[in-house]
Amino acid sequence: MEVEYIGQSAEYVGGYGGAESVESAARVCTQTNSAGKAVEFVKGLLRRGHMSPLEFGYADMLIECDRGIQQELTRHRHFSFNVESTRYCDYRKKPLRFVTKPPKGMDVPPACVSMLEAHCDRCAREYAALIELGAPRDYARKALPLATASKMRMAGNLRTWLEMLPKRLSPTAHAEAREMAGMMLGKLMSHFAGIFDDADGE
């Protein structure tokens, strides 16, 4: 069985509703015309806590993380999620991936990484052996550790992103959750000018 050891990743899949769309939605409330400065207008909305116009924008991400970080992210229930299924995926036909690369800011000795990867390698062999002995995949998956990589689509309106990111970027958040949130914030900032400039809470 082929095994790969990786770090986390985040990709922007698509979305709609940048500053112009948010401004347009907000101006329905005041029945005023755009002054052509959508980014400044939206920043004013954010300063005043007027968040509902942000619900007229939407962003969709494809992320890959371990099962532990996936569980933390899916606690944000206003998002839509589609998660890689260990029940239906046949990991004998594709590489079984494990997230073992420590995130920035987490001091993990190289010997610990090697030990974790050796454990994951044993788990992969046991997973394959269970299937060879006749176990269905949705039983054999019990042998897979929390480090098992999982791809997941995560999508929501811009308000949900703005409310989630500061929580996961907090110094008290899990280091891997902070790393993932930082990746997602970078993608959102590059696609939604001005909206996420202060999402890190700094």
LOVEXBA-407129 format. One line per field, with one value per residue: residue number from 0; residue in one letter; chain; z, y, x of N, C-alpha, C, O in turn. Coordinates in pm, whole numbers. Layout:
# residues N
zalo	NUM:...
koldren	a:...
margu	A:...
nc3	Z:...
nc2	Y:...
nc1	X:...
cac3	Z:...
cac2	Y:...
cac1	X:...
cc3	Z:...
cc2	Y:...
cc1	X:...
oc3	Z:...
oc2	Y:...
oc1	X:...
END
This chain:
# residues 202
zalo	0:1:2:3:4:5:6:7:8:9:10:11:12:13:14:15:16:17:18:19:20:21:22:23:24:25:26:27:28:29:30:31:32:33:34:35:36:37:38:39:40:41:42:43:44:45:46:47:48:49:50:51:52:53:54:55:56:57:58:59:60:61:62:63:64:65:66:67:68:69:70:71:72:73:74:75:76:77:78:79:80:81:82:83:84:85:86:87:88:89:90:91:92:93:94:95:96:97:98:99:100:101:102:103:104:105:106:107:108:109:110:111:112:113:114:115:116:117:118:119:120:121:122:123:124:125:126:127:128:129:130:131:132:133:134:135:136:137:138:139:140:141:142:143:144:145:146:147:148:149:150:151:152:153:154:155:156:157:158:159:160:161:162:163:164:165:166:167:168:169:170:171:172:173:174:175:176:177:178:179:180:181:182:183:184:185:186:187:188:189:190:191:192:193:194:195:196:197:198:199:200:201
koldren	m:e:v:e:y:i:g:q:s:a:e:y:v:g:g:y:g:g:a:e:s:v:e:s:a:a:r:v:c:t:q:t:n:s:a:g:k:a:v:e:f:v:k:g:l:l:r:r:g:h:m:s:p:l:e:f:g:y:a:d:m:l:i:e:c:d:r:g:i:q:q:e:l:t:r:h:r:h:f:s:f:n:v:e:s:t:r:y:c:d:y:r:k:k:p:l:r:f:v:t:k:p:p:k:g:m:d:v:p:p:a:c:v:s:m:l:e:a:h:c:d:r:c:a:r:e:y:a:a:l:i:e:l:g:a:p:r:d:y:a:r:k:a:l:p:l:a:t:a:s:k:m:r:m:a:g:n:l:r:t:w:l:e:m:l:p:k:r:l:s:p:t:a:h:a:e:a:r:e:m:a:g:m:m:l:g:k:l:m:s:h:f:a:g:i:f:d:d:a:d:g:e
margu	A:A:A:A:A:A:A:A:A:A:A:A:A:A:A:A:A:A:A:A:A:A:A:A:A:A:A:A:A:A:A:A:A:A:A:A:A:A:A:A:A:A:A:A:A:A:A:A:A:A:A:A:A:A:A:A:A:A:A:A:A:A:A:A:A:A:A:A:A:A:A:A:A:A:A:A:A:A:A:A:A:A:A:A:A:A:A:A:A:A:A:A:A:A:A:A:A:A:A:A:A:A:A:A:A:A:A:A:A:A:A:A:A:A:A:A:A:A:A:A:A:A:A:A:A:A:A:A:A:A:A:A:A:A:A:A:A:A:A:A:A:A:A:A:A:A:A:A:A:A:A:A:A:A:A:A:A:A:A:A:A:A:A:A:A:A:A:A:A:A:A:A:A:A:A:A:A:A:A:A:A:A:A:A:A:A:A:A:A:A:A:A:A:A:A:A:A:A:A:A:A:A
nc3	0:-89:75:180:320:436:449:558:336:142:-96:-305:-441:-563:-592:-520:-523:-436:-292:-432:-474:-212:-122:-290:-194:66:21:-46:192:260:36:-127:-368:-520:-448:-587:-442:-328:-161:55:152:236:436:619:687:823:1040:1179:1252:1088:952:791:506:414:377:119:-32:-119:-57:-149:-49:-100:110:272:545:868:1043:1295:1284:1093:1238:1416:1243:1131:1336:1301:1222:1039:792:474:419:251:286:254:230:444:438:178:13:-140:-19:-105:-368:-411:-295:56:265:514:754:877:895:1101:1205:1149:1425:1607:1807:1729:1786:1543:1578:1690:1482:1306:1458:1468:1194:1151:1305:1162:926:1012:1078:825:703:866:813:542:581:732:541:356:506:495:605:566:404:559:812:838:837:1099:1187:1106:1188:1370:1229:964:641:511:256:204:117:193:244:249:328:316:563:744:711:805:1071:1163:1115:1296:1536:1487:1426:1658:1922:2114:1983:1834:1699:1441:1346:1343:1144:920:909:854:597:456:499:355:91:70:106:-127:-317:-241:-220:38:219:403:537:810:937:1092:1340:1433
nc2	-119:219:499:838:1129:1439:1801:2042:2188:2447:2552:2796:2758:2884:3159:3443:3787:4034:4340:4529:4402:4357:4620:4707:4553:4653:4917:4905:4929:5199:5331:5477:5595:5438:5561:5492:5388:5119:4943:5105:5174:4924:4863:5054:4957:4725:4832:4944:4723:4625:4362:4204:4261:4128:3871:3845:3772:3502:3222:2942:2670:2423:2205:2029:1836:1691:1443:1540:1825:1863:1794:2009:2224:2161:2218:2469:2547:2692:2681:2506:2167:1913:1604:1394:1049:791:560:496:546:366:291:127:168:419:661:645:903:1096:1353:1481:1675:1921:2221:2571:2729:2529:2340:2060:1783:1627:1349:1280:1325:1128:901:921:893:633:497:561:428:162:151:181:-58:-239:-164:-243:-517:-596:-566:-756:-982:-994:-792:-532:-210:-2:-100:-164:88:171:124:337:626:944:1120:1075:1200:1418:1527:1812:2002:2330:2575:2898:3197:3533:3652:3438:3344:3566:3565:3320:3307:3480:3336:3096:3191:3289:3329:3135:2922:2591:2506:2393:2448:2726:2757:2652:2830:3063:3007:2995:3253:3403:3327:3423:3698:3761:3735:3883:4189:4409:4320:4125:4233:4290:4055:3894:3994:4165
nc1	84:56:190:175:323:227:171:-76:-327:-487:-720:-868:-1179:-1396:-1632:-1844:-1957:-1802:-1668:-1823:-2070:-2150:-2170:-2377:-2592:-2609:-2681:-2944:-3075:-3044:-3117:-2942:-2699:-2410:-2085:-1871:-1664:-1632:-1482:-1398:-1649:-1750:-1566:-1640:-1894:-1815:-1674:-1884:-2022:-2220:-2326:-2495:-2508:-2284:-2361:-2434:-2223:-1999:-1791:-1590:-1398:-1141:-999:-729:-664:-584:-787:-846:-827:-1019:-1250:-1256:-1307:-1556:-1725:-1816:-2107:-2255:-2149:-2127:-2044:-1861:-1723:-1437:-1489:-1412:-1540:-1618:-1397:-1137:-848:-651:-626:-538:-299:-255:-284:-115:-121:153:342:468:296:381:528:481:675:821:1016:1232:1257:1015:838:924:860:580:521:609:423:188:245:235:-36:-150:-70:-208:-470:-490:-447:-670:-873:-790:-838:-1106:-1263:-1503:-1455:-1560:-1535:-1267:-1156:-1141:-889:-740:-548:-587:-433:-483:-518:-766:-973:-1177:-1459:-1544:-1771:-1924:-2115:-1977:-1995:-2001:-1741:-1596:-1671:-1578:-1295:-1136:-1162:-1026:-778:-686:-443:-485:-592:-566:-249:-231:-488:-473:-278:-415:-635:-496:-398:-642:-737:-547:-609:-873:-836:-703:-901:-1120:-1119:-1032:-1228:-1145:-933:-891:-944:-787:-788:-593
cac3	0:-100:184:162:437:380:534:525:219:118:-229:-331:-552:-633:-509:-584:-431:-374:-225:-507:-447:-72:-117:-356:-103:180:-18:-48:321:267:-93:-177:-483:-497:-475:-659:-348:-263:-54:170:203:308:560:710:739:919:1161:1250:1285:1000:887:704:362:381:342:-26:-93:-93:-91:-145:-37:-92:205:313:681:933:1094:1414:1243:1025:1342:1469:1143:1109:1447:1254:1155:936:664:407:414:191:344:202:306:466:414:35:-53:-131:-8:-173:-508:-413:-178:187:305:656:782:985:896:1207:1159:1198:1562:1695:1816:1736:1751:1426:1620:1713:1350:1256:1534:1422:1060:1164:1354:1049:832:1068:1064:684:679:936:734:426:627:769:418:301:589:467:666:473:421:666:939:836:862:1242:1210:1059:1298:1357:1133:827:566:461:174:243:65:300:175:325:290:368:706:820:710:893:1210:1198:1107:1419:1638:1453:1419:1793:1981:2197:1897:1800:1603:1305:1309:1307:1014:818:899:786:454:401:500:243:-33:71:88:-267:-403:-192:-179:146:313:505:581:955:987:1188:1470:1472
cac2	0:341:595:969:1217:1572:1909:2087:2275:2512:2610:2868:2692:2983:3239:3560:3892:4114:4462:4598:4334:4383:4759:4715:4497:4743:5044:4885:4978:5345:5385:5573:5549:5414:5671:5436:5348:5005:4886:5194:5163:4797:4874:5130:4864:4635:4909:4967:4595:4599:4242:4130:4267:4032:3744:3843:3720:3358:3165:2796:2624:2282:2195:1896:1843:1563:1427:1622:1963:1858:1798:2145:2313:2130:2274:2597:2481:2774:2649:2380:2079:1781:1548:1267:939:673:442:464:550:244:341:37:212:554:675:677:1021:1132:1487:1467:1792:2014:2357:2675:2768:2412:2285:1914:1723:1538:1210:1260:1313:994:802:929:836:486:452:571:321:39:160:157:-202:-307:-136:-333:-656:-618:-585:-886:-1085:-995:-682:-426:-87:83:-154:-153:227:189:116:459:721:1081:1189:1046:1320:1420:1642:1862:2129:2413:2692:2977:3338:3606:3678:3320:3342:3672:3528:3202:3321:3527:3229:2997:3261:3332:3262:3021:2813:2486:2557:2350:2523:2860:2748:2636:2955:3158:2973:3033:3399:3452:3306:3513:3836:3783:3731:3975:4306:4495:4263:4042:4294:4289:3931:3827:4055:4251
cac1	0:134:166:236:321:204:124:-211:-337:-616:-735:-992:-1249:-1476:-1719:-1903:-1999:-1698:-1708:-1929:-2197:-2186:-2214:-2507:-2691:-2623:-2745:-3089:-3125:-3043:-3163:-2844:-2622:-2268:-1993:-1757:-1558:-1696:-1400:-1407:-1785:-1763:-1488:-1725:-1995:-1752:-1644:-2010:-2083:-2335:-2272:-2587:-2477:-2178:-2423:-2455:-2102:-1988:-1660:-1585:-1260:-1105:-889:-685:-611:-608:-924:-863:-856:-1150:-1354:-1264:-1367:-1698:-1803:-1873:-2218:-2321:-2086:-2162:-1929:-1859:-1601:-1388:-1547:-1328:-1624:-1627:-1266:-1057:-712:-558:-620:-482:-211:-312:-207:-117:-69:251:430:425:268:470:499:473:810:813:1145:1227:1238:872:775:960:782:441:512:621:291:94:280:179:-182:-183:-57:-316:-591:-488:-458:-810:-951:-750:-902:-1249:-1337:-1543:-1377:-1611:-1487:-1121:-1115:-1116:-744:-673:-529:-636:-347:-525:-555:-903:-1010:-1308:-1508:-1600:-1824:-2019:-2118:-1860:-2015:-1959:-1594:-1547:-1697:-1500:-1150:-1069:-1161:-923:-650:-653:-326:-526:-639:-471:-151:-267:-606:-425:-212:-519:-709:-409:-400:-772:-744:-468:-686:-988:-789:-665:-1019:-1224:-1040:-1076:-1326:-1083:-807:-880:-1004:-699:-810:-481
cc3	0:8:152:290:389:491:490:398:211:-20:-239:-455:-633:-537:-588:-478:-360:-314:-297:-479:-305:-57:-176:-264:13:144:-42:81:321:141:-139:-291:-445:-532:-547:-571:-263:-145:71:235:287:438:664:769:849:1049:1246:1291:1204:906:785:555:318:342:193:-103:-46:-136:-62:-146:-45:0:227:448:744:994:1219:1379:1169:1128:1401:1371:1126:1228:1408:1163:1051:798:602:393:329:222:277:291:319:448:268:-38:-32:-134:-59:-317:-523:-292:-52:246:454:672:903:993:1003:1151:1213:1340:1658:1693:1839:1697:1632:1463:1644:1581:1293:1327:1488:1284:1062:1213:1240:948:880:1053:921:652:746:866:615:468:667:646:355:377:573:531:559:503:538:805:949:868:1010:1275:1174:1173:1267:1254:987:758:512:377:208:170:179:236:264:279:362:516:789:824:807:1040:1255:1209:1234:1530:1612:1435:1557:1843:2066:2114:1874:1689:1460:1256:1269:1170:902:799:828:636:390:396:383:111:-41:48:-58:-362:-362:-133:-67:251:428:563:731:1018:1087:1327:1515:1426
cc2	124:440:725:1050:1361:1675:1946:2173:2334:2575:2682:2806:2794:3062:3355:3665:3961:4241:4533:4535:4359:4526:4773:4663:4593:4869:5028:4942:5130:5412:5499:5511:5529:5536:5620:5395:5232:4953:4972:5185:5036:4801:4955:5043:4776:4708:4930:4837:4562:4484:4179:4145:4170:3895:3734:3810:3578:3310:3016:2754:2472:2275:2049:1911:1706:1560:1511:1765:1967:1866:1937:2237:2286:2170:2407:2563:2565:2756:2525:2298:1955:1720:1415:1153:823:545:399:469:417:287:242:82:354:568:709:787:1051:1271:1476:1587:1889:2153:2455:2713:2652:2344:2134:1856:1628:1391:1179:1246:1174:885:801:866:684:428:454:460:187:38:131:8:-280:-285:-231:-478:-689:-643:-720:-1002:-1088:-883:-583:-299:-3:21:-137:-12:255:185:245:561:859:1161:1164:1173:1307:1545:1682:1992:2202:2543:2766:3122:3412:3638:3558:3311:3446:3641:3410:3232:3375:3422:3132:3060:3308:3260:3141:2903:2710:2536:2516:2420:2666:2860:2737:2764:3062:3134:3022:3185:3457:3439:3404:3658:3863:3786:3831:4099:4384:4430:4190:4103:4287:4160:3859:3889:4147:4395
cc1	88:92:239:222:322:180:-18:-209:-478:-614:-869:-1056:-1329:-1562:-1777:-1929:-1885:-1755:-1823:-2065:-2244:-2238:-2354:-2618:-2716:-2700:-2896:-3150:-3140:-3096:-3074:-2767:-2476:-2186:-1869:-1641:-1609:-1615:-1409:-1546:-1801:-1683:-1565:-1835:-1936:-1720:-1769:-2079:-2206:-2298:-2365:-2557:-2368:-2235:-2454:-2328:-2080:-1850:-1658:-1438:-1251:-984:-852:-616:-630:-748:-949:-900:-990:-1263:-1368:-1336:-1517:-1786:-1867:-1990:-2290:-2257:-2152:-2034:-1959:-1723:-1566:-1435:-1449:-1410:-1619:-1493:-1194:-910:-607:-537:-567:-391:-290:-224:-225:-56:23:346:384:396:372:429:483:609:802:949:1133:1204:1091:797:802:879:637:426:526:488:189:118:225:27:-225:-174:-170:-450:-601:-507:-602:-896:-918:-814:-1053:-1329:-1381:-1465:-1427:-1589:-1335:-1074:-1091:-967:-672:-664:-587:-556:-387:-573:-696:-923:-1153:-1338:-1577:-1644:-1923:-2019:-2005:-1874:-1969:-1806:-1538:-1569:-1612:-1351:-1084:-1063:-1047:-784:-603:-527:-361:-577:-528:-378:-184:-393:-568:-359:-315:-597:-626:-403:-530:-785:-665:-542:-802:-946:-754:-785:-1128:-1156:-1107:-1163:-1260:-955:-785:-931:-916:-707:-698:-504
oc3	78:29:102:360:310:609:396:358:264:-57:-186:-561:-756:-417:-710:-358:-239:-288:-232:-461:-280:11:-119:-256:55:225:-57:80:376:139:-184:-309:-354:-630:-567:-621:-142:-40:181:357:396:540:784:888:953:1157:1369:1358:1245:797:698:481:201:282:145:-225:56:-240:36:-233:-1:-30:204:462:682:996:1246:1437:1181:1107:1433:1412:1109:1222:1473:1041:982:699:670:360:335:188:248:414:220:445:238:-141:78:-240:-55:-382:-634:-196:-55:272:512:613:1017:1088:997:1060:1309:1370:1779:1589:1950:1584:1621:1389:1622:1570:1237:1265:1471:1259:983:1167:1224:890:801:1020:899:582:689:860:589:400:640:647:307:320:630:514:469:614:608:905:1054:919:1043:1378:1208:1247:1155:1198:897:810:472:422:236:162:253:180:343:200:457:587:893:926:881:1125:1372:1303:1276:1608:1706:1429:1570:1809:2088:2168:1893:1595:1367:1137:1174:1090:801:685:751:558:282:299:317:28:-147:-23:-107:-475:-441:-11:-77:363:540:629:775:1138:1161:1420:1624:1450
oc2	134:463:722:1041:1400:1642:1888:2224:2278:2642:2635:2802:2791:3036:3362:3637:3949:4250:4590:4606:4379:4550:4842:4723:4612:4922:5127:4995:5183:5533:5604:5389:5593:5606:5695:5369:5245:4921:4920:5189:5040:4748:4926:5054:4756:4651:4932:4839:4479:4505:4105:4050:4135:3814:3629:3820:3537:3351:2969:2796:2401:2332:1959:1988:1615:1662:1549:1822:2065:1937:1980:2319:2380:2156:2452:2553:2514:2811:2449:2352:1900:1778:1334:1160:763:435:280:403:363:315:271:39:404:492:792:766:1033:1302:1464:1598:1936:2198:2426:2729:2674:2295:2087:1878:1556:1317:1067:1166:1111:789:695:795:615:322:359:405:109:-65:64:-46:-376:-376:-291:-554:-799:-730:-790:-1107:-1174:-878:-552:-281:59:84:-101:7:355:237:262:581:887:1258:1226:1244:1199:1656:1598:2081:2144:2615:2706:3163:3361:3650:3576:3275:3418:3686:3400:3186:3320:3420:3089:2988:3362:3144:3055:2795:2741:2601:2596:2450:2721:2950:2805:2805:3142:3228:3081:3239:3550:3530:3462:3731:3975:3834:3861:4110:4421:4480:4192:4035:4279:4156:3772:3843:4203:4481
oc1	182:-27:351:121:408:171:-72:-104:-574:-519:-970:-995:-1329:-1565:-1760:-1925:-1871:-1875:-1911:-2165:-2363:-2337:-2440:-2725:-2830:-2776:-2968:-3260:-3236:-3119:-3121:-2769:-2424:-2212:-1773:-1532:-1627:-1671:-1426:-1558:-1857:-1727:-1557:-1866:-1997:-1738:-1762:-2183:-2288:-2247:-2318:-2579:-2359:-2166:-2496:-2326:-2135:-1798:-1716:-1362:-1342:-879:-932:-521:-684:-818:-1063:-993:-1064:-1361:-1479:-1418:-1595:-1908:-1962:-1975:-2379:-2306:-2222:-1929:-2069:-1619:-1654:-1423:-1409:-1354:-1616:-1477:-1191:-855:-488:-442:-554:-405:-380:-105:-333:47:-23:423:270:465:442:311:472:653:778:994:1033:1140:1046:704:712:835:577:329:462:445:112:24:173:-32:-326:-259:-222:-533:-705:-576:-650:-983:-1007:-842:-1120:-1451:-1302:-1415:-1347:-1623:-1283:-963:-1027:-924:-555:-761:-629:-606:-331:-659:-739:-895:-1238:-1254:-1656:-1561:-1995:-1934:-1946:-1774:-1905:-1749:-1444:-1493:-1578:-1286:-982:-968:-980:-684:-493:-505:-276:-603:-410:-423:-167:-404:-623:-381:-303:-622:-679:-403:-529:-839:-712:-538:-828:-1015:-772:-773:-1218:-1137:-1225:-1171:-1311:-877:-670:-959:-964:-641:-706:-420
END
